[in-house]
Amino acid sequence: MRIVNVAVRQCYRFNCPNCGSKLEADSDELVDVGGKTSRFWCPVCREERYIPWSSLRKRTVYEDSSAD
C-alpha cells in the first residue's frame, strides 16, 4: 500500500439560495438547525441564510493539490 495524497481538510461548496454566489465553508461555519437544514452567514448578502443538506457538496483538500 502507498500513500497517494494526504487529506488536509474537508469543506463544503454550495450556492447561496438568495443571491446565487458560489461559496465554500468549513464544517464549523455551518450550523445544523435540524430538519436537514444548515444555517450560514453569506458574505455577499451580509445576512444569515439557510440551506438544505442536499445542496451541500463535500470537497476534500489534499496537501499537495494546487490552489484552484
C-alpha positions, -999 to +999 in steps of 0.1 A: +000+000+000+012+035-008+000+070+001-012+089-029-024+122-012-028+133+024-061+149+032-057+183+049-093+193+055-129+188+043-151+216+032-185+221+016-192+240-016-227+254-023-245+283-038-263+309-017-301+303-021-307+341-022-280+357-043-266+326-061-230+333-051-206+303-051-194+297-016-171+273+003-173+267+040-156+245+066-179+223+087-175+247+117-190+276+097-223+257+090-247+253+120-271+224+120-305+237+129-324+204+125-347+192+098-318+185+075-311+223+072-279+243+080-275+280+088-246+300+074-235+336+071-235+348+035-206+373+030-223+387-002-258+392+012-244+400+046-272+381+063-278+346+078-292+322+053-305+286+054-296+258+031-307+221+029-281+194+033-289+181-002-274+213-016-240+209+001-212+192-019-184+178+001-148+186-011-116+172+003-085+194+001-052+175-002-018+188+010-001+188-024-031+199-045-027+232-064-050+261-055-080+262-078 
